[in-house]
Amino acid sequence: MRFYEFDRGQILIDGQDIKDYSQEALRNSTGLVLQEPFLYHGTIASNIRMYHKELTDEDVRQAAAFVDVADFIESLPGGYDHPVTERGSTLSTGQRQLLALPGPLLLSLRSSFWMRPLPISTKRRKR
């Protein structure tokens, strides 16, 4: 996401140096999931949808299945309609982390990275 510029080494996305992308393009095509994710008051589905109302229930389900969290969600009372309290305080840290994964992926539906692996490698530049 290029929060910090670097002067040594190289980070590649599909063989392309991330410095070849503008920060805007990179950030519009990349999701970020923090180690301590924040969940909002609402439902599991609304947290995955991240308040983008144009995204359908099927989009939410596909993103959850893609990151292999659908079975967990469906095991909760109410499934995707299971209530979430502010900050997800009724869920464990691990459960909050799992539930934070589909959202950024779902928002990338509009990008060229959707539904294909994003091989990221780091490689030192030869001097």
PyMOL commands that set and color helices and strands:
alter all, ss='L'
color gray80, all
select helices_A, chain A and resi 18-20+23-28+44-49+57-66+70-75+79-81+86-88+93-100+102-110
alter helices_A, ss='H'
color red, helices_A
select strands_A, chain A and resi 10-13+16-17+42-43+83-84+120-123
alter strands_A, ss='S'
color yellow, strands_A
deselect
rebuild
show_as cartoon
